[in-house]
Amino acid sequence: MKRVVLLLLIMFGCICMAQAQREAQFSQYHMVPGYYNPATAGASGNMDVVALYRIQWMGWNNAPKTLFATANMPFRFLKKEHGVGVMFTKDDESGMYATMNIGLQYAYLKKIGKGTLRVGMQLGMLNMSMGGDNPITPVDSAGNSGGDDPAIPTSKVSSKAFDANFGIYYHTDKWYVGAAMTHVLEPEFEEEHAYTYMSRGYNFIGGYNIRLKNSLVELQPSVFVQTTFNTYTADITARAVYAKKYSAGLSWRMNESRIADAIIIMLGATFGKMEGGYAYDIPLFTIGKGNAGSHELFLKYRLELNKPKTGKSKHKSVRIL
């Protein structure tokens, strides 16, 4: 328990010097660590295919929607352990702005003490688009439109840039901690009407698995912080898993503007090789109360890899099935 308290205090301390970055906000961040940190590729020891879909602030026009999908697995090469993955993200921030990211992930593993240190990198392409075919322009009290703004394009425009993320992750059977840097090169996007760039971001995660004696219940507290060292977003989460099949949890979200941004309710279940989860964000700030909250659905398919010392996976021959 002392380790749990110490870990949470350390991670909470990171909040004091944080900035919210332009990354998607996932309530079930513990289920999709590969979105934030490429060092987690293959960390489960299985081949995982994961998908997550989030609708932010349901009930608002042009509410943000995010789709994330990834596949990752461990492998052995030259007597060394590695992890590899591929990821795809489509983030519709509003009716005008959208971001799409495709990347390849690689992680190098090294046993240290009772755990494993992982160092990973993600390389890929980032595409930002702006739909100027239907912009919303200001209207004065008389009902007159603000007219054409030369800074707003009249058709959909897009721009691509090379992107890179870097991360480290250390985990044991009982606890884990990780840190990552996203958009390392701060990719720039320049169009005829506008110029923008993706600012470098940082994130930190830590968690602990508490196995209760003579019980089928396992407690999994965790903390997650996103920052650019000017503003921040932080989630403090408490989850309980029963019989390694069913889970429920609560999260408290805060940022630099308010100590109470949202409270999140989470439910999950595992059936064989499939695992699913649902999260509902209840907004606590004044403007947020004008919507129906945010909904998030998570699905994962797990394929266990039985690897002998040679590093080759064992599979039955289809001729004798």
ABEGO torsion letter per residue (X at the ends): XAAAAAAAAAAAAAAAABBBBABBBBABAAABAAAABAAABGAAGBBBBBBBBBBBGBGBBGBBBBBBBBBBBBBBBGGBBBBBBBBBBBBBABAABBBBBBBBBBBBBBBBEABBBBBBBBBBBBBBBBBAABBBBBBBAAGBBAEBBAABBABBBBBBBBBBBBBBBBBBAABBBBBBBBGAAGBBBBBAABBBBBBBBBBBBBBBBBBBBGBABBBBBBBBBBBAGABBBBBBBBBBBBGGABBBBBBBBBBAABABABBBBBBBBBBEABBBBBBBBBBABAAAAABAEBBBBBBBBBBBBBBBAAGBBBBBBAAAX
